[in-house]
Amino acid sequence: MATRIYCPLCTWEPGPDDQWVCAPGCLTMWNTFETHARCPGCAKQWRFTACHACRMMSPHEEWYHDEALDEADADVEREMEEPVGAPGGSTMWSRTGALLARSPATG
């Protein structure tokens, strides 16, 4: 499975030459994705990573995106948006059998 790395907030993708600074800390500069956010200078494990594009902090783990799982999630979201069920809608079910909505019948 391929894993893509990008900011979970703005989708900016860091390159191999992008660097972060261990601050506060030992001030080592390194690519945080080469070490899974562990500073090679002092071994501090960073929980949050700053995006160079949007300047926002987000949990480091949220930067890793499994393309197969992301596509499966998108399929489920699309499926949930499709109206499936009886017209006039008393009950709406997804293709997987999950209850999507229930409304009183109108007469």
N, C-alpha and C positions, 0 to 999 in steps of 0.2 A: 504494500500500500504506500502510495506517495503522500508525504506530509509537506504541506506548504506552510511557510512562515509569513504571517502578515499581521498588521495591527488589527485587533478585533473591533476597533472603533472607526477607523478610516480606511482600512485595507492597504495601507502603505506597506510595501515589501522591502525589508532591509536587504542590502547587498553584502557580499563577503568583506568589503572594505569599510563598512559602517562600524563605528565604535561607540562604546558607552564608557563612563568613568565611574569607578567605585568611590562615590562620594555621597554622604560622609563615609569615610573609610580610608583605604590606603592609596587612593588616587590612581590606581592602575587603570590603563585604557586597554580595552579588548572588545571583541565581538561577543556579546552576551549569549548569542545563539550557538556559538562553538562549544560553550561549557554548560549549557542549560541554566544560565544565570548564576553560576558560581564563579566568583572572582578568582582568577588564577594567582593574584598577588597575596591575598589574605584568607582565601577560602570562604568568604562571606557568601551566604546563599541569599540572593535577591528574590523577593516574592513578587515585586512589581517591576515593570519595564516601561520606560518612557519612550514614546513614539517621536521620531525625529521630524515627522511631517505635521501631525496635529498637536504635538507637545503634551498630550494627555498620558497619564499613567494607567496601566491596566495590569491585571494579574499575568505574570509571565506565562503560565500554562495556557492562557487563552489565546496566545499568539500561534500556537501549533494547531493546524487544521488538517485533518485527515480527509483527503478529497473524496474518498469513497463514502465516508460517513456524512460529509457535508452534502453530497448528492442525494443520499438516502433521506436526510432531513428535509431537503428541498422537495423531494417527491411526496413526503408525508404532508408538508405544508400545502402543496398544490392540491393534493387529494382532499385535504380538509376544507379548501376553498370551493371545491366543486359541489354544487347542489346535487345530492343523491337522495332519492327517496320519492315518496308519493307527492304529486303536485297538490297544492293546498296545504301541504305540510303538517301532518300531525306529528310525525317522527322522521328525523333525518339521520340516516346511517352512512358511514363511510364504506368504501369497498372492503376495508379490513374488518368491518363489523362493529366499529366503535360508534357509540351514540354521539352524534354531533349536536343535535338540537331537538327539543320537543316543544311544540306549541299547541295551544287548544285549537280544535277544529272550528272554522268559522262557517256559519250557515246562512 
